[in-house]
Amino acid sequence: MSSRKKRHAPTDWQKRALADLREAAAEQPDVLRLVGIPARGQNGALRVTLRLHTGHLSTADGGLALEEHEDFDLTLPASPLSATTVEVTHWRFAGYPHVLQGRQLCIFLDPAREWDPLRGGMRAYLNRLWSWLGDASAGHFDASKAMYHAVGGVLHRTSGTPTLVVRIPGPDKRIQTGYLIARTEHRMDLVYSPPPEGGAVRVPVVTVAGALPLGGGSTLTELLTYLDNPPFDHQRKSSSQAVAQSPAILTTLAASAVRNPDGSPQYLILAVPHPAGGPPHLLGTRLPAPAADALRRMVHEQGSALDINASHIRSDLLIEWCPVSDERPAVTTRRDAGSPIGGFFGKHVHVWGCGGLGSWIAEFVVRAGASQVTVCDPGSVTGGLLVRQNYVEADVGASKAQALARRLRAVDDTVAIHVHGGALPDAAALGTAEVIIDATVSIAVGHVLGSLAASEVPHPVLAQVATDTRTGTLGLLSVSAPTTAQGPSSIDTAAGQIVLADPALELYHRLWQGNSDGDELVPTRGCSVPTFHGSSADLAAVAGTLTSFLGMHLITPGSGTHLVALPHAAGSPHHRFLPHDPTPSAA
């Protein structure tokens, strides 16, 4: 008996939280009251009911209407690592922004960064709740900016279900047929034409009449009820929402199920209109295989999918929710939007040399959204290169260009990757390039780019990149804009004269001076070409910095040389740009 009492006793954190609430209620009895006795919830949580005097909060047009007094249930978790939650026991708030599934108030947009159990305790939480109520009643919440507002404000996800990737806007039809293509055990892609190789799963895509403020539920019956008869009455229903949707959805779902194999789950995608307008929110759900087979048996017993209605569906027929990676252009903003790397978006980029800098630069270019990337390198991957180049154990012995191409396709399989095993691509490939990045540190390749710049105007943006042999913490980027007649090597040579004559740039002198003893290393015995020092962390950082600077030149054309040094390089400045002067010197 004593062990049971001990197990159900409030934790020290809950005791402090209760003390804070009681103290606040004692100080402001006309504003705050604790109602009833705290009740024990799941996982050691404690449920406390507060009654707040909210009659003084005026309601603006479109704001949340509050009564003279409102009751709120606070759930105090056993540990302060989880945020306290607050909800109501009625449906009057359902459908308003930042109300989750009709009842829970979303007073933290990001609990990890906003919930601080040590600073202010429950008094700070009460202030947050008051602020939420004030903003809600004043109509300050913008539904268009409320996450998942169209579907109850919550992420629908059942553990173990695959992510459904949606990149293609579907046909403008209320009910349409889609196909899910399994890419991995964790991912399926939605398309609207059956793939010629077969193997796709048929899925109905249904645009419903209105939002789902309570979410989608956990059973098929619950979902159909939320679509037709949600358990609240304050929502303004249009004539289109008044029409029952469940019969058509159920018929479509059943018809699709019988076309998919027995023993397989049946998927359904719902396009839910957002109350604030714009593209619909996509929900992905599925009947697990046993439930899908039960639906198939119903069809066979009734004779047709048209004969299936809600009365045939068992109330315990569970549904699962699949996370949707909605990548439709209309609803997606790239996370790198506005950054210099955006200059590569949609470009055809060549990366010559797939080593310490080139292997990283190629990946950054792919992630930046280039439409095509051509890589070339005559070398092969050895084990020692894994210390700092963008390869893995499985690549050892393979062609560098081929191994890098595999990685780039794994990063983004929508980018066309072209491979040339030699030092340079052929002439035909050169004709399609918009940007050429020379990471070979080859004098001969530099002459090729110089000839291209001199013979073709405008030419592709031409760039050379390099690092220092001693530390691998310095970076050099020389850029020849499309209308510049000098190639990157000539621009590099001119920059070197300026740098070597400037004591303030002594850190960078080594980029143009001969190597001193110890600057290079011989990585293994035998006939091993000396190479430079440097770690993967440093080279990836240098490569990323140079790639960003080159992206700036793709946005605003210009020729010149960038000098960069990582923060821990032995000196400064950490960046200097030397514009290229195409005028020949008087000498």
C-alpha positions as CSV (number, residue, x, y, z in Angstrom):
1,M,0.0,0.0,0.0
2,S,2.8,2.4,0.9
3,S,4.6,1.6,-2.3
4,R,1.4,2.5,-4.3
5,K,1.1,5.8,-2.5
6,K,4.7,6.6,-3.1
7,R,4.3,5.7,-6.8
8,H,1.4,8.1,-7.1
9,A,2.7,10.9,-5.0
10,P,3.4,14.2,-6.8
11,T,7.0,14.8,-7.9
12,D,9.0,17.6,-6.4
13,W,8.5,19.6,-9.6
14,Q,4.7,19.1,-9.4
15,K,4.7,20.1,-5.8
16,R,6.5,23.4,-6.6
17,A,4.1,24.0,-9.6
18,L,1.0,23.5,-7.4
19,A,2.4,25.8,-4.7
20,D,2.9,28.5,-7.3
21,L,-0.7,28.1,-8.5
22,R,-2.1,28.2,-5.0
23,E,-0.1,31.2,-4.1
24,A,-1.2,33.1,-7.3
25,A,-4.9,32.2,-6.6
26,A,-4.5,33.4,-3.0
27,E,-3.1,36.8,-4.2
28,Q,-5.8,37.3,-6.9
29,P,-9.0,35.4,-5.8
30,D,-11.2,37.5,-8.0
31,V,-9.2,36.6,-11.1
32,L,-7.9,33.0,-10.5
33,R,-9.4,30.0,-8.6
34,L,-8.3,26.4,-8.4
35,V,-11.4,24.2,-8.9
36,G,-11.7,20.7,-7.3
37,I,-8.9,18.4,-6.4
38,P,-5.8,17.7,-8.7
39,A,-6.3,14.4,-10.4
40,R,-3.7,11.9,-11.5
41,G,-3.3,11.4,-15.2
42,Q,-1.3,9.1,-17.4
43,N,2.5,8.7,-17.0
44,G,2.5,10.4,-13.6
45,A,1.0,13.6,-14.9
46,L,-1.2,15.8,-12.6
47,R,-4.3,17.5,-13.9
48,V,-5.4,20.8,-12.3
49,T,-8.5,22.8,-13.2
50,L,-8.3,26.6,-13.1
51,R,-11.1,29.1,-13.3
52,L,-10.2,32.5,-14.8
53,H,-12.2,35.7,-14.8
54,T,-12.1,36.5,-18.5
55,G,-15.1,38.8,-18.8
56,H,-13.0,41.9,-19.0
57,L,-11.3,40.7,-22.3
58,S,-13.2,42.3,-25.1
59,T,-13.8,40.3,-28.3
60,A,-12.9,41.9,-31.6
61,D,-14.2,40.9,-35.0
62,G,-12.9,37.5,-35.7
63,G,-11.6,37.1,-32.2
64,L,-12.2,34.3,-29.8
65,A,-15.5,34.8,-27.8
66,L,-14.9,34.3,-24.0
67,E,-17.5,33.9,-21.3
68,E,-17.4,35.7,-18.0
69,H,-15.4,32.9,-16.5
70,E,-13.6,30.1,-18.3
71,D,-12.3,26.8,-16.9
72,F,-8.9,25.4,-18.1
73,D,-7.4,22.1,-17.4
74,L,-3.6,22.2,-16.9
75,T,-1.6,19.0,-17.2
76,L,1.6,19.1,-15.2
77,P,4.0,16.4,-16.4
78,A,6.0,14.4,-13.9
79,S,9.2,16.0,-15.1
80,P,9.8,19.7,-16.0
81,L,11.5,18.5,-19.2
82,S,8.1,18.3,-20.8
83,A,6.0,21.5,-21.1
84,T,2.8,21.9,-19.2
85,T,-0.3,21.8,-21.4
86,V,-3.6,23.5,-21.1
87,E,-7.0,22.6,-22.7
88,V,-10.7,23.1,-22.3
89,T,-13.5,20.5,-22.0
90,H,-15.9,22.0,-24.6
91,W,-15.9,22.6,-28.3
92,R,-16.5,26.4,-28.4
93,F,-12.9,27.1,-29.3
94,A,-12.7,24.5,-32.1
95,G,-11.6,25.9,-35.4
96,Y,-9.8,29.0,-34.0
97,P,-6.1,29.5,-34.7
98,H,-3.7,27.9,-32.2
99,V,-6.4,25.6,-30.8
100,L,-5.2,22.0,-31.3
101,Q,-7.8,19.4,-32.1
102,G,-10.6,21.7,-30.9
103,R,-9.5,21.8,-27.2
104,Q,-5.8,22.2,-26.5
105,L,-4.5,25.7,-26.5
106,C,-1.2,26.1,-28.3
107,I,0.5,28.7,-26.1
108,F,4.0,27.6,-27.2
109,L,5.0,27.5,-30.8
110,D,8.3,25.9,-30.0
111,P,8.2,24.4,-26.4
112,A,11.9,23.5,-26.6
113,R,12.9,27.1,-26.9
114,E,10.1,28.8,-25.1
115,W,9.3,26.5,-22.1
116,D,11.5,27.4,-19.2
117,P,10.4,25.6,-16.0
118,L,13.0,27.3,-13.8
119,R,12.5,30.9,-14.8
120,G,9.3,32.2,-13.3
121,G,7.7,28.8,-12.7
122,M,4.0,28.5,-13.1
123,R,3.5,32.2,-12.6
124,A,5.3,32.8,-15.9
125,Y,3.1,30.1,-17.4
126,L,0.0,31.8,-16.2
127,N,1.2,35.1,-17.7
128,R,1.7,33.2,-21.0
129,L,-1.8,31.9,-20.8
130,W,-3.2,35.3,-20.1
131,S,-1.3,36.7,-23.1
132,W,-2.7,34.0,-25.3
133,L,-6.3,34.7,-24.2
134,G,-5.8,38.4,-24.8
135,D,-4.4,37.9,-28.3
136,A,-7.1,35.3,-29.2
137,S,-10.0,37.5,-28.0
138,A,-8.5,40.5,-29.8
139,G,-8.2,38.5,-33.1
140,H,-4.5,38.8,-33.3
141,F,-3.9,35.2,-34.4
142,D,-3.4,34.7,-38.1
143,A,-4.8,31.4,-39.3
144,S,-2.6,31.4,-42.3
145,K,0.5,31.2,-40.1
146,A,-0.8,28.6,-37.7
147,M,0.9,25.3,-38.3
148,Y,-1.4,22.5,-39.5
149,H,-4.4,24.8,-38.8
150,A,-6.5,23.1,-41.5
151,V,-6.2,19.7,-39.7
152,G,-6.5,20.5,-36.1
153,G,-3.1,22.1,-35.6
154,V,-1.3,18.9,-35.1
155,L,1.1,16.7,-37.1
156,H,-0.6,13.4,-38.0
157,R,1.8,10.6,-37.7
158,T,1.7,7.0,-36.7
159,S,4.9,5.3,-35.7
160,G,6.2,2.9,-38.4
161,T,4.4,4.4,-41.3
162,P,6.2,5.5,-44.4
163,T,6.6,9.2,-45.4
164,L,4.6,10.2,-48.4
165,V,6.5,12.6,-50.7
166,V,4.4,14.9,-52.8
167,R,6.1,17.1,-55.4
168,I,3.6,17.2,-58.2
169,P,0.5,19.4,-58.0
170,G,-2.4,17.1,-58.7
171,P,-5.2,17.5,-61.3
172,D,-7.9,20.0,-60.3
173,K,-10.5,17.4,-59.5
174,R,-12.4,16.6,-56.3
175,I,-11.6,12.9,-56.5
176,Q,-8.7,11.6,-58.5
177,T,-6.6,8.5,-58.7
178,G,-2.9,8.6,-57.6
179,Y,-0.2,6.1,-57.4
180,L,2.3,5.6,-54.6
181,I,5.7,4.3,-55.6
182,A,7.8,2.8,-52.9
183,R,11.3,4.3,-53.0
184,T,12.6,2.8,-49.7
185,E,10.9,1.1,-46.7
186,H,10.5,4.6,-45.2
187,R,9.3,6.5,-48.3
188,M,6.6,6.5,-51.0
189,D,6.3,9.0,-53.8
190,L,2.9,10.2,-55.1
191,V,2.4,10.4,-58.8
192,Y,-0.7,10.7,-61.0
193,S,0.2,8.4,-63.8
194,P,0.9,4.7,-63.3
195,P,4.6,3.9,-63.8
196,P,5.3,1.7,-66.8
197,E,7.3,-0.7,-64.8
198,G,4.3,-1.3,-62.5
199,G,4.4,-2.0,-58.8
200,A,2.8,1.2,-57.7
201,V,0.0,1.2,-55.1
202,R,-3.3,2.8,-56.2
203,V,-4.5,5.6,-53.9
204,P,-7.5,7.9,-54.0
205,V,-6.8,11.6,-53.6
206,V,-9.9,13.4,-52.3
207,T,-10.4,17.1,-51.8
208,V,-12.8,17.5,-48.9
209,A,-15.3,20.3,-48.5
210,G,-13.8,22.1,-45.4
211,A,-11.2,22.1,-42.7
212,L,-10.9,19.4,-40.0
213,P,-10.5,21.4,-36.8
214,L,-10.5,18.2,-34.7
215,G,-8.0,16.4,-36.9
216,G,-8.6,13.1,-38.5
217,G,-9.2,10.8,-35.6
218,S,-7.9,7.3,-35.0
219,T,-10.6,5.1,-36.6
220,L,-12.3,5.2,-40.0
221,T,-15.6,5.8,-38.4
222,E,-14.2,8.8,-36.5
223,L,-12.7,10.3,-39.6
224,L,-16.0,10.0,-41.5
225,T,-17.8,11.5,-38.6
226,Y,-15.4,14.5,-38.5
227,L,-16.0,15.0,-42.2
228,D,-19.8,15.0,-42.0
229,N,-20.9,15.7,-38.4
230,P,-18.1,17.2,-36.2
231,P,-19.2,17.4,-32.5
232,F,-19.4,21.2,-32.4
233,D,-21.9,23.6,-33.7
234,H,-20.3,27.1,-33.7
235,Q,-18.7,26.7,-37.1
236,R,-20.4,28.4,-40.0
237,K,-21.1,25.7,-42.5
238,S,-21.6,26.5,-46.1
239,S,-24.0,24.6,-48.3
240,S,-21.1,22.6,-49.7
241,Q,-20.0,21.5,-46.2
242,A,-23.6,20.5,-45.4
243,V,-23.5,17.8,-48.0
244,A,-22.4,14.4,-46.6
245,Q,-18.9,13.5,-48.0
246,S,-18.4,10.1,-46.4
247,P,-20.4,8.0,-49.0
248,A,-18.3,9.2,-51.9
249,I,-15.0,8.8,-50.0
250,L,-15.9,5.4,-48.7
251,T,-16.9,4.2,-52.2
252,T,-13.7,5.5,-53.7
253,L,-11.6,4.0,-50.9
254,A,-13.3,0.6,-51.3
255,A,-13.0,0.6,-55.1
256,S,-9.3,1.3,-54.7
257,A,-8.8,-1.4,-52.1
258,V,-10.1,-4.1,-54.3
259,R,-7.7,-3.1,-57.0
260,N,-4.8,-3.5,-54.7
261,P,-3.5,-6.9,-53.6
262,D,-5.0,-8.8,-50.6
263,G,-2.7,-8.4,-47.6
264,S,-1.7,-4.9,-48.5
265,P,-2.7,-1.7,-46.7
266,Q,-5.0,0.8,-48.4
267,Y,-3.9,4.4,-48.5
268,L,-6.0,7.5,-48.8
269,I,-4.8,11.1,-49.3
270,L,-7.1,14.0,-48.2
271,A,-6.6,17.5,-49.6
272,V,-8.0,19.7,-46.8
273,P,-8.9,23.4,-47.7
274,H,-7.1,25.9,-45.4
275,P,-9.6,28.4,-43.8
276,A,-7.2,31.2,-44.8
277,G,-7.2,30.1,-48.4
278,G,-4.3,28.9,-50.6
279,P,-3.3,25.4,-51.5
280,P,-5.0,22.6,-49.5
281,H,-3.2,20.8,-46.7
282,L,-2.4,17.2,-47.5
283,L,-3.1,14.4,-45.0
284,G,-2.0,10.8,-45.7
285,T,-3.8,7.9,-44.0
286,R,-4.0,4.2,-44.5
287,L,-6.0,1.2,-43.4
288,P,-3.5,-1.4,-42.1
289,A,-3.5,-4.6,-44.1
290,P,-6.0,-6.4,-41.8
291,A,-8.4,-3.5,-41.9
292,A,-8.0,-3.1,-45.7
293,D,-8.7,-6.8,-46.1
294,A,-11.8,-6.4,-44.0
295,L,-13.0,-3.6,-46.4
296,R,-12.2,-5.9,-49.4
297,R,-14.4,-8.6,-47.9
298,M,-17.2,-6.1,-47.4
299,V,-17.1,-5.2,-51.1
300,H,-17.2,-8.9,-52.1
301,E,-20.1,-9.6,-49.7
302,Q,-22.1,-6.5,-50.8
303,G,-21.3,-7.1,-54.5
304,S,-19.9,-3.6,-55.3
305,A,-18.0,-0.8,-53.8
306,L,-21.1,1.4,-54.5
307,D,-23.0,-0.7,-52.0
308,I,-20.7,0.1,-49.1
309,N,-21.9,2.7,-46.6
310,A,-20.9,3.8,-43.1
311,S,-23.2,1.4,-41.4
312,H,-21.0,-1.5,-42.7
313,I,-17.8,-0.1,-41.1
314,R,-16.9,-1.5,-37.7
315,S,-16.3,1.3,-35.2
316,D,-13.0,-0.1,-34.1
317,L,-11.5,-0.2,-37.7
318,L,-8.2,1.6,-37.0
319,I,-6.5,4.0,-39.4
320,E,-2.9,5.0,-39.4
321,W,-1.5,8.4,-40.3
322,C,1.5,8.7,-42.6
323,P,3.7,11.8,-42.4
324,V,3.5,13.8,-45.6
325,S,6.5,15.6,-47.0
326,D,4.7,18.2,-49.0
327,E,7.2,19.6,-51.5
328,R,4.8,21.2,-54.0
329,P,6.2,24.4,-55.3
330,A,3.1,26.4,-54.2
331,V,3.6,25.5,-50.5
332,T,7.4,25.1,-50.2
333,T,10.1,27.7,-49.6
334,R,13.6,26.5,-49.9
335,R,15.5,26.7,-46.6
336,D,18.4,28.3,-48.4
337,A,16.2,31.0,-50.0
338,G,18.0,34.3,-50.1
339,S,21.5,32.9,-49.5
340,P,24.3,33.3,-52.0
341,I,24.2,29.6,-52.8
342,G,20.9,30.3,-54.5
343,G,22.9,31.5,-57.5
344,F,23.4,27.9,-58.5
345,F,19.7,27.1,-58.6
346,G,18.7,25.7,-62.1
347,K,22.2,26.0,-63.5
348,H,24.3,23.4,-65.3
349,V,27.5,23.3,-63.3
350,H,30.8,21.5,-64.2
351,V,33.1,20.5,-61.4
352,W,36.6,19.4,-62.7
353,G,38.6,17.6,-60.1
354,C,36.8,15.5,-57.4
355,G,39.3,15.8,-54.6
356,G,39.7,17.7,-51.4
357,L,37.7,20.7,-52.5
358,G,35.9,19.5,-55.6
359,S,34.2,16.6,-54.0
360,W,32.6,18.9,-51.3
361,I,31.8,21.7,-53.8
362,A,29.9,19.3,-56.1
363,E,27.6,18.2,-53.2
364,F,27.0,21.8,-52.1
365,V,26.1,22.7,-55.7
366,V,23.6,19.8,-55.9
367,R,22.0,20.7,-52.6
368,A,21.7,24.3,-53.9
369,G,19.3,23.1,-56.6
370,A,21.5,23.0,-59.8
371,S,19.6,21.3,-62.6
372,Q,22.6,19.4,-64.0
373,V,26.1,18.7,-62.6
374,T,29.0,17.3,-64.6
375,V,31.9,15.8,-62.7
376,C,35.3,14.6,-64.1
377,D,38.4,13.2,-62.5
378,P,40.8,10.5,-63.9
379,G,41.7,9.3,-60.4
380,S,40.3,6.6,-58.2
381,V,39.4,6.5,-54.5
382,T,42.0,5.2,-52.0
383,G,41.5,4.6,-48.3
384,G,43.7,7.5,-47.2
385,L,41.4,10.0,-49.1
386,L,38.5,9.2,-46.7
387,V,40.2,11.4,-44.1
388,R,39.2,14.5,-45.9
389,Q,37.4,13.9,-49.2
390,N,33.7,13.3,-49.7
391,Y,33.8,9.5,-50.1
392,V,33.0,6.4,-48.0
393,E,34.6,3.0,-47.5
394,A,32.5,1.4,-50.2
395,D,34.0,3.8,-52.8
396,V,37.6,2.6,-52.3
397,G,38.9,1.3,-55.6
398,A,36.2,3.0,-57.6
399,S,36.6,5.9,-60.1
400,K,36.4,9.2,-58.2
401,A,34.0,10.6,-60.7
402,Q,31.7,7.6,-60.6
403,A,31.8,7.3,-56.8
404,L,31.0,11.0,-56.4
405,A,28.2,10.8,-58.9
406,R,26.6,8.0,-56.9
407,R,26.7,10.2,-53.8
408,L,25.3,13.2,-55.7
409,R,22.4,11.1,-57.0
410,A,21.7,9.9,-53.5
411,V,21.6,13.5,-52.3
412,D,19.1,14.6,-55.0
413,D,17.9,12.2,-57.6
414,T,16.1,15.0,-59.5
415,V,19.5,16.5,-60.6
416,A,21.0,15.1,-63.8
417,I,24.5,14.0,-63.0
418,H,27.0,13.5,-65.9
419,V,30.3,11.7,-65.5
420,H,33.5,12.0,-67.5
421,G,36.4,9.8,-66.4
422,G,39.1,11.9,-68.0
423,A,40.7,15.1,-66.8
424,L,38.2,17.1,-68.9
425,P,34.8,16.6,-70.4
426,D,34.5,16.4,-74.2
427,A,33.9,19.4,-76.4
428,A,30.1,18.7,-76.7
429,A,29.7,18.7,-72.9
430,L,31.6,22.0,-72.6
431,G,29.0,23.6,-74.8
432,T,26.2,23.1,-72.3
433,A,28.0,24.4,-69.2
434,E,26.9,27.6,-67.5
435,V,29.5,27.4,-64.7
436,I,32.8,25.6,-64.7
437,I,34.7,25.1,-61.5
438,D,38.3,24.0,-61.8
439,A,39.4,22.2,-58.6
440,T,42.3,20.3,-60.3
441,V,45.1,22.7,-59.4
442,S,46.5,21.8,-62.8
443,I,48.4,24.3,-64.9
444,A,47.3,22.7,-68.1
445,V,43.6,22.8,-67.2
446,G,44.1,26.5,-66.3
447,H,45.3,27.1,-69.8
448,V,42.2,25.4,-71.2
449,L,40.0,27.8,-69.3
450,G,42.1,30.7,-70.4
451,S,41.7,29.7,-74.0
452,L,37.9,29.4,-73.5
453,A,37.7,32.9,-72.0
454,A,39.7,34.4,-74.8
455,S,37.8,32.7,-77.6
456,E,34.2,32.8,-76.5
457,V,32.3,35.9,-75.3
458,P,30.1,35.5,-73.4
459,H,31.5,32.3,-71.9
460,P,30.4,30.3,-68.9
461,V,31.3,31.6,-65.5
462,L,34.8,30.2,-65.0
463,A,36.3,29.6,-61.6
464,Q,39.4,28.1,-60.0
465,V,39.6,27.0,-56.4
466,A,42.6,26.1,-54.2
467,T,43.8,25.8,-50.6
468,D,47.2,26.1,-49.0
469,T,49.5,23.1,-48.6
470,R,50.5,23.8,-45.1
471,T,47.2,23.8,-43.2
472,G,44.2,23.5,-45.6
473,T,42.6,26.4,-43.7
474,L,43.0,29.0,-46.5
475,G,40.9,29.3,-49.6
476,L,41.4,30.9,-53.0
477,L,38.7,31.6,-55.6
478,S,39.4,33.3,-58.9
479,V,36.4,34.1,-61.0
480,S,36.1,35.1,-64.7
481,A,32.7,36.6,-65.5
482,P,31.1,35.8,-68.9
483,T,32.4,39.0,-70.5
484,T,35.9,38.9,-69.1
485,A,38.5,37.9,-71.7
486,Q,41.0,36.6,-69.1
487,G,40.7,33.2,-67.6
488,P,40.9,32.4,-63.9
489,S,44.6,31.6,-64.0
490,S,45.4,35.1,-65.4
491,I,43.2,36.6,-62.8
492,D,44.9,34.5,-60.1
493,T,48.3,35.7,-61.3
494,A,47.4,39.3,-61.2
495,A,45.9,38.9,-57.7
496,G,49.1,37.2,-56.6
497,Q,51.2,40.3,-57.5
498,I,48.9,42.4,-55.4
499,V,49.0,40.0,-52.4
500,L,52.7,39.5,-52.4
501,A,53.2,43.3,-52.4
502,D,50.9,43.9,-49.4
503,P,52.3,43.1,-45.9
504,A,48.8,43.2,-44.5
505,L,48.0,40.1,-46.6
506,E,51.1,38.1,-45.4
507,L,48.8,35.2,-44.3
508,Y,48.0,34.6,-48.0
509,H,51.6,34.9,-49.4
510,R,52.0,31.2,-49.2
511,L,49.3,30.6,-51.8
512,W,51.7,32.1,-54.4
513,Q,55.1,31.1,-52.9
514,G,57.0,27.9,-53.3
515,N,56.4,25.2,-50.7
516,S,58.8,25.1,-47.7
517,D,60.0,21.9,-46.0
518,G,57.1,20.4,-44.1
519,D,54.4,22.1,-46.1
520,E,53.5,18.9,-48.0
521,L,53.3,15.3,-46.7
522,V,53.9,12.0,-48.4
523,P,50.9,9.9,-47.3
524,T,52.3,6.5,-47.9
525,R,55.5,4.7,-48.8
526,G,56.5,4.1,-52.4
527,C,55.8,6.4,-55.3
528,S,53.3,8.6,-53.6
529,V,52.7,12.1,-54.9
530,P,53.2,14.7,-52.1
531,T,50.0,16.3,-51.0
532,F,48.8,19.0,-48.7
533,H,47.9,18.9,-45.0
534,G,44.2,19.4,-44.1
535,S,41.2,17.8,-42.4
536,S,37.8,17.0,-43.8
537,A,36.3,19.6,-41.4
538,D,38.6,22.3,-42.7
539,L,38.3,21.4,-46.4
540,A,34.5,21.2,-46.2
541,A,34.4,24.6,-44.5
542,V,36.8,26.2,-47.1
543,A,34.8,24.5,-49.9
544,G,31.5,25.8,-48.6
545,T,32.8,29.3,-48.2
546,L,34.2,29.4,-51.7
547,T,31.0,28.0,-53.1
548,S,29.0,30.7,-51.4
549,F,31.2,33.4,-52.8
550,L,31.0,31.9,-56.2
551,G,27.2,31.9,-55.9
552,M,27.3,35.7,-55.3
553,H,29.1,36.1,-58.7
554,L,26.3,34.1,-60.3
555,I,23.8,36.5,-58.9
556,T,25.8,39.7,-59.6
557,P,28.4,39.0,-62.3
558,G,32.0,40.2,-61.6
559,S,35.6,39.0,-62.0
560,G,38.2,38.9,-59.3
561,T,39.8,36.8,-56.5
562,H,38.5,35.9,-53.1
563,L,40.9,35.2,-50.3
564,V,39.4,33.4,-47.3
565,A,40.8,32.0,-44.0
566,L,39.0,29.9,-41.5
567,P,38.5,31.4,-38.0
568,H,41.4,29.3,-36.6
569,A,43.9,30.1,-39.4
570,A,47.1,31.7,-38.1
571,G,46.4,35.3,-39.1
572,S,44.0,37.7,-40.7
573,P,42.1,39.2,-42.5
574,H,39.6,36.3,-42.9
575,H,38.3,37.6,-46.2
576,R,39.5,39.9,-48.9
577,F,38.1,40.4,-52.4
578,L,40.5,41.7,-55.1
579,P,38.5,42.9,-58.1
580,H,40.0,42.1,-61.4
581,D,41.3,45.0,-63.5
582,P,41.4,43.9,-67.1
583,T,43.6,46.8,-68.1
584,P,47.2,45.6,-68.8
585,S,49.8,47.1,-66.4
586,A,52.1,49.8,-67.6
587,A,55.1,47.6,-67.2
